Amino acid sequence: MKLNPTTEQFILHWGEMGTRWGVNRTMAQIHALLFIVGRPMNAEEIVETLGVARSNVSNSIKELQNWRLVKTVPIMGDRRDHFATNDDVWALFKIIAEERMKRELQPTVAFLDNLIASPEFALENENAQKRIKETRDFVQTLSVWANDILKLPVSVMSKVMKLGAGIQKFLK
């Protein structure tokens, strides 16, 4: 598939952003391709369109499936697997946020809880103990807040996010 320049730029930029977010460039580009094209594609089409190795596409699709960002879609009369992503940017945001919380925030809270509960923690100086506890409280608060935000309907979530710092007027 030949991409038009705007679509190509979108996919290339998404790949660059993926690397900044700690995601493999090809994985991010495949996700961007499936999102922007808006239809299921088979692995060969993805290889041809992006000009990347078949093995890289296979590994990236598996990882995208682990992130719940890509699903296999059967196409009548075609034995090959076809892959698609959600076309709703808010649904994708929610999935990515949930996965990052599961992979990053929850393990950090559990680690800090275990650290605080360890006998060695009592031997640590007061300042270090205080900072570790503050860090744990912050990460826990962030995790609870994110969970609450993600439970909101998209219409409400988008309004809350658009409020930004303007939310202060409701808190005074």
KOLKEKE-75547 format. One record per residue (C-alpha): y, z, x; residue number from 0. Coordinates in Angstrom, 2 decimals, always signed. Each point is the difference from the previous one (the first is absolute). Layout:
BEGIN
       Y       Z       X num
       Y       Z       X NUM
...
% end
This chain:
BEGIN
       Y       Z       X num
   +0.00   +0.00   +0.00   0
   +3.41   -0.93   +1.36   1
   +2.57   +2.74   -0.55   2
   +3.63   -0.70   -0.73   3
   +2.47   +1.51   +2.51   4
   +1.08   +2.92   -2.23   5
   -3.58   +1.03   -0.71   6
   -0.88   -0.32   +3.68   7
   +2.97   +2.17   +1.01   8
   -0.98   +2.63   -2.59   9
   -3.58   +0.15   +1.32  10
   +1.09   +0.12   +3.65  11
   +2.52   +2.76   -0.72  12
   -2.56   +2.02   -1.97  13
   -2.35   -0.26   +2.98  14
   +2.74   +1.31   +2.30  15
   +0.76   +2.86   -2.39  16
   -3.71   +0.79   -0.19  17
   -0.11   +0.58   +3.76  18
   +2.95   +2.39   -0.31  19
   -1.87   +1.90   -2.72  20
   -3.12   +0.26   +2.16  21
   -1.88   -2.81   -1.76  22
   -1.65   -2.98   +1.69  23
   +2.29   -3.07   -0.10  24
   -2.67   -2.32   -1.42  25
   -0.94   +2.54   -2.65  26
   +3.65   +0.18   -1.12  27
   +0.35   -3.79   +0.07  28
   -3.12   -0.49   -2.13  29
   +1.29   +2.49   -2.53  30
   +3.39   -1.73   -0.06  31
   -1.68   -3.40   -0.42  32
   -2.11   +1.16   -2.94  33
   +3.02   +1.70   -1.57  34
   +2.41   -2.92   +0.37  35
   -2.50   -2.73   -0.97  36
   -1.00   +2.01   -3.07  37
   -3.52   -1.37   -0.36  38
   -3.43   +0.81   +1.45  39
   -0.79   -1.66   +3.33  40
   -3.25   -0.27   +1.94  41
   -0.26   +0.99   +3.65  42
   -0.06   -3.61   +1.21  43
   +3.29   -0.73   -1.80  44
   +1.54   +3.09   +1.57  45
   -1.23   -1.03   +3.48  46
   +1.39   -3.52   -0.45  47
   +3.33   +1.16   -1.42  48
   +0.73   +2.74   +2.54  49
   -1.69   -1.62   +2.99  50
   -1.92   +3.14   +0.95  51
   -3.63   +0.58   +0.94  52
   -2.61   +0.32   -2.75  53
   -1.20   +3.31   +1.41  54
   +3.56   +1.34   -0.09  55
   +0.30   -1.02   -3.66  56
   -3.34   +1.64   -0.85  57
   +0.90   +3.26   +1.73  58
   +3.49   +0.03   -1.50  59
   -1.29   -0.61   -3.52  60
   -2.49   +2.87   +0.37  61
   +2.82   +2.28   +1.09  62
   +2.24   -1.20   -2.86  63
   -2.85   +0.78   -2.38  64
   -0.31   +3.47   +1.56  65
   +3.71   +0.45   -0.75  66
   -0.64   -1.18   -3.61  67
   +2.52   -2.83   +0.53  68
   -2.40   -2.93   -0.32  69
   -2.89   -0.57   -2.37  70
   -2.71   -2.63   -0.18  71
   +0.43   -2.39   -2.91  72
   -2.85   -2.27   -1.15  73
   +0.90   -3.63   -0.68  74
   -2.27   -1.94   -2.37  75
   -1.97   -2.67   +1.85  76
   +0.91   +1.25   +3.49  77
   -2.45   +2.22   +1.88  78
   +2.59   +1.08   +2.55  79
   +1.86   +3.26   -0.35  80
   +3.62   -0.35   -1.01  81
   +2.53   +2.73   +0.65  82
   +3.06   +1.07   -1.95  83
   +2.58   +2.74   +0.03  84
   +2.06   +1.57   -2.73  85
   +3.09   -2.00   -0.89  86
   +1.98   +3.08   -1.06  87
   +2.06   +1.28   +2.95  88
   +0.29   +3.47   -1.59  89
   -3.79   +0.27   -0.40  90
   -0.39   -1.02   +3.65  91
   +2.56   +2.62   +1.03  92
   -1.94   +2.67   -1.89  93
   -3.31   -1.02   +1.61  94
   +1.49   -0.03   +3.50  95
   +1.70   +3.37   -0.54  96
   -3.22   +1.54   -1.36  97
   -2.02   -1.34   +2.92  98
   +2.53   +1.18   +2.58  99
   +0.04   +3.45   -1.59 100
   -3.81   +0.12   +0.04 101
   -0.17   -1.21   +3.62 102
   +3.04   +1.77   +1.49 103
   +1.54   +2.82   -2.04 104
   -3.12   +1.66   -1.40 105
   -1.78   +0.14   +3.39 106
   +3.16   +1.40   +1.60 107
   +0.28   +2.77   -2.60 108
   -3.70   +0.83   +0.45 109
   +0.38   +0.00   +3.80 110
   +3.04   +2.29   -0.13 111
   -1.73   +2.33   -2.50 112
   -2.97   +0.29   +2.37 113
   +2.30   +0.50   +2.97 114
   +1.89   +2.80   -1.76 115
   -3.28   +1.62   -1.08 116
   -1.47   -0.08   +3.52 117
   -0.13   +3.20   +2.08 118
   +1.90   -1.76   +2.79 119
   +3.00   -0.50   -2.27 120
   +0.73   +3.75   +0.03 121
   +0.20   -0.17   +3.80 122
   +2.70   -2.68   -0.12 123
   +3.62   +1.01   +0.46 124
   +2.08   +0.71   -3.10 125
   +2.17   -3.11   +0.34 126
   -2.99   -2.34   +0.22 127
   -1.66   +1.72   -2.98 128
   +3.19   -0.38   -2.03 129
   +0.34   -3.70   +0.82 130
   -3.64   -0.75   -0.76 131
   +0.28   +1.78   -3.36 132
   +3.25   -1.82   -0.79 133
   -1.64   -3.30   +0.88 134
   -2.97   +0.79   -2.22 135
   +2.32   +0.98   -2.88 136
   +2.05   -3.18   +0.43 137
   -3.04   -2.31   +0.06 138
   -1.50   +1.82   -3.01 139
   +3.28   -0.28   -1.92 140
   +0.23   -3.70   +0.85 141
   -3.59   -0.51   -1.12 142
   +0.54   +1.80   -3.33 143
   +3.26   -1.89   -0.60 144
   -1.63   -3.37   +0.75 145
   -2.92   +0.79   -2.31 146
   +2.42   +0.91   -2.78 147
   +2.08   -3.16   +0.51 148
   -3.11   -2.19   +0.01 149
   -1.09   +1.44   -3.36 150
   +3.20   -1.24   -1.65 151
   +0.00   -3.22   -2.00 152
   +1.45   -2.84   +2.06 153
   +3.05   -0.21   -2.27 154
   +0.86   +3.64   +0.73 155
   -0.98   -0.18   +3.68 156
   +2.31   -2.94   +0.62 157
   +2.91   +1.81   -1.70 158
   -0.60   +3.13   +2.11 159
   -0.12   -2.04   +3.18 160
   +3.14   -1.96   -0.93 161
   +1.85   +3.28   -0.56 162
   -0.38   +0.81   +3.68 163
   +2.60   +2.53   +1.12 164
   +1.58   -0.28   -3.45 165
   -2.64   +2.47   -1.17 166
   +2.24   +2.74   +1.39 167
   +2.24   -0.15   -3.06 168
   -2.95   +1.20   -2.13 169
   -0.70   +2.92   +2.32 170
   +3.46   +1.59   +0.00 171
% end
